[in-house]
């Protein structure tokens, strides 16, 4: 009998289009789940028949309590090589192999700049005015050249964001707990303290990995250091910022605005303040949702499944 494989959270129904799944023909029966399943009870019932699951990033969490209710599960493939929403140790104890994939990597940095430009030139408002025959030239945009860009994190994505900022003629500074003067200097970036970065930057963009050290890194006290005219950009993980403190700062006009692609709850609830705050430019976690990323994600997922079924080595996260 073929193995049963569930491909989760395929919102656009494109997973079969971005990879060649024919290598699994006759070995695996594939079911696409285009609708997000939010509750653990419903998830456990829906996924109980499957021995293989392909998860899209962190859209669906797999805590121990859920994994224990999936006795048939043998292989859990996550797109990317890091997924904080999977209890890797519990999966290992239950004999579930967790594997990951590569990624294209440019999408989040590119979206970061879409948000920066969108806020700086108020593109959403101007587009709406143009479509609705509203005021012609209703706002005065901000120049980026000569402004200060502060990057929290100077890893792969942070470096990409830094280079683009430098191309715009911005003064780029960075901070992370492990960043050295040498690393910053090689990127042509000033290394500063977190407090100095928050106080001086016109735009602060987050490019840190979520961990116990970075969870809640920016709370009310840190947000209070930002200039009233500053923008905060987050295409990394929502939990790095205290969300209630950020909403309070945006409502009070204590910062000029925020460009957000990540949220504590996804999909974002219909009544969430980010859907209505006028100084928020928000996108539905699409930083990694690009053609090249999806090709890599799903191609590697197929390769991992094929390798697992044939007993070959694969990209294992919980060895």
Residue pairs with C-beta under 8 A, 6 or more apart in sequence:
2 26
2 27
2 28
2 29
3 27
3 28
3 29
3 51
3 52
3 74
3 309
4 28
4 29
4 31
4 49
4 50
4 51
4 52
4 72
5 24
5 28
5 29
5 30
5 31
5 50
5 51
5 52
5 53
5 54
5 305
6 31
6 33
6 46
6 47
6 50
6 52
6 53
6 54
7 15
7 30
7 31
7 32
7 33
7 54
8 33
8 37
8 53
8 54
8 55
8 56
8 59
8 60
9 33
9 36
9 55
9 56
9 59
9 60
10 32
10 33
10 34
10 56
11 34
11 36
12 34
13 32
13 34
14 294
15 32
15 54
15 294
15 298
16 30
16 32
18 291
18 294
18 295
18 297
18 298
18 299
19 295
19 298
19 299
19 301
19 302
20 299
20 302
21 30
21 302
23 302
23 306
24 30
24 302
24 305
24 306
24 309
27 309
28 52
28 305
28 309
31 50
33 46
36 59
36 60
36 267
37 43
37 46
37 60
40 63
40 65
40 66
40 69
43 60
43 66
44 66
44 69
44 70
47 53
47 70
47 73
48 69
48 70
48 71
48 72
49 72
50 70
50 72
50 73
51 72
51 73
51 74
51 75
52 73
52 74
52 75
52 76
52 77
52 305
52 308
53 70
53 73
53 75
53 76
53 77
54 77
54 79
54 298
54 301
54 305
55 62
55 76
55 77
55 78
55 79
55 83
55 86
56 79
56 297
57 78
57 79
57 80
57 83
57 288
58 83
58 84
58 85
59 266
60 85
61 85
61 86
62 76
62 85
62 86
62 87
62 91
63 85
63 87
63 90
64 87
64 90
67 73
67 87
67 90
67 91
67 94
67 96
68 90
68 94
70 96
73 94
73 96
74 95
74 96
74 97
74 308
75 96
75 97
75 99
75 304
75 305
75 308
76 86
76 91
76 96
76 97
76 98
76 99
77 98
77 99
77 100
77 101
77 301
77 304
77 305
78 86
78 98
78 99
78 100
78 101
78 317
79 100
79 101
79 103
79 297
79 298
79 300
79 301
80 100
80 101
80 103
80 288
80 297
81 100
81 101
81 102
81 103
81 315
81 317
82 100
82 209
82 317
83 98
83 100
83 317
84 210
84 237
86 98
86 317
88 98
88 317
88 318
89 318
91 97
91 98
91 318
92 98
92 318
92 319
96 318
97 308
97 314
97 316
97 318
98 316
98 317
98 318
99 304
99 308
99 314
99 315
99 316
99 317
100 300
100 315
100 317
101 296
101 297
101 299
101 300
101 301
101 304
101 315
102 296
102 300
103 288
103 293
103 296
103 297
104 290
104 292
104 293
104 295
104 296
105 156
105 157
105 160
105 293
106 160
106 290
106 292
107 286
107 287
107 288
107 289
107 290
107 292
107 293
108 157
108 207
108 235
108 236
108 261
108 287
108 288
109 157
109 160
109 161
109 164
110 290
111 235
111 261
111 283
111 286
111 287
112 157
112 161
112 205
112 207
112 233
112 235
112 259
112 287
113 161
113 164
114 283
115 233
115 235
115 259
115 260
115 261
115 281
115 283
116 144
116 203
116 205
116 231
116 233
116 259
117 123
117 144
118 124
118 259
118 281
119 231
119 256
119 257
119 259
119 281
120 141
120 142
120 144
120 231
121 139
121 141
121 142
122 138
122 139
122 141
124 281
125 138
125 139
126 137
126 138
126 139
128 134
129 135
129 136
129 138
144 165
144 168
144 169
144 170
145 168
145 169
145 170
146 169
146 170
146 171
147 170
147 171
147 202
147 203
148 170
148 171
148 172
148 173
148 200
148 201
148 202
148 203
149 161
149 162
149 165
149 170
149 171
149 172
149 173
149 201
149 202
149 203
149 205
150 172
150 173
150 174
150 175
150 192
150 197
150 198
150 200
150 201
150 203
150 204
150 205
151 158
151 161
151 162
151 165
151 172
151 173
151 174
151 175
151 189
151 197
151 204
151 205
151 207
152 158
152 174
152 175
152 176
152 194
152 197
152 204
152 205
152 206
152 207
152 208
152 217
152 218
152 240
153 174
153 176
153 206
153 207
153 208
153 209
153 236
154 162
154 174
154 176
154 179
154 183
154 184
154 187
154 189
154 207
155 176
155 207
155 209
157 207
157 235
157 236
158 174
158 176
158 205
158 207
159 187
161 205
161 207
162 172
162 174
162 187
162 188
162 189
163 187
165 172
166 172
166 188
171 190
172 188
172 189
172 190
173 189
173 190
173 191
173 192
173 196
173 197
173 200
173 201
174 184
174 187
174 189
174 190
174 191
174 192
174 197
175 191
175 192
175 193
175 194
175 196
175 197
176 208
177 213
179 191
180 191
181 191
183 191
184 190
184 191
185 191
192 200
194 222
195 225
197 204
198 204
198 218
198 222
198 225
198 226
199 225
199 226
199 227
201 226
201 227
201 230
202 227
202 229
202 230
202 231
203 230
203 231
203 233
204 226
204 230
204 231
204 232
204 233
205 232
205 233
205 234
205 235
206 218
206 232
206 233
206 234
206 235
206 236
206 240
206 241
207 235
207 236
208 214
208 217
208 236
208 237
208 240
209 236
209 237
210 236
210 237
210 239
210 240
214 237
214 240
215 239
215 240
216 239
216 240
216 241
216 242
217 240
217 241
218 232
218 240
218 241
218 242
218 245
218 246
219 242
219 245
220 242
220 245
220 248
220 249
223 232
223 241
223 242
223 245
223 246
223 249
223 254
223 255
224 249
224 254
226 232
226 249
226 254
226 255
227 255
228 253
228 254
228 255
228 256
229 256
230 255
230 256
231 255
231 256
231 257
231 258
231 259
232 241
232 246
232 255
232 257
232 258
232 259
233 258
233 259
233 260
234 240
234 241
234 258
234 259
234 260
234 261
234 262
235 259
235 261
235 262
235 287
236 262
237 262
238 260
238 262
238 263
238 264
239 264
243 263
243 264
246 258
247 273
247 274
247 277
249 255
250 257
250 258
250 273
250 277
250 279
250 280
251 273
251 277
253 279
255 279
256 279
257 279
257 280
257 281
258 279
258 280
258 281
259 280
259 281
259 282
260 274
260 280
260 281
260 282
260 283
261 282
261 283
261 284
261 285
261 286
261 287
262 285
262 287
263 272
263 274
263 282
263 285
265 272
266 284
266 285
267 284
268 274
268 275
268 282
268 284
274 280
274 282
275 282
300 315
303 314
304 314
304 315
306 312
307 313
307 314
308 314
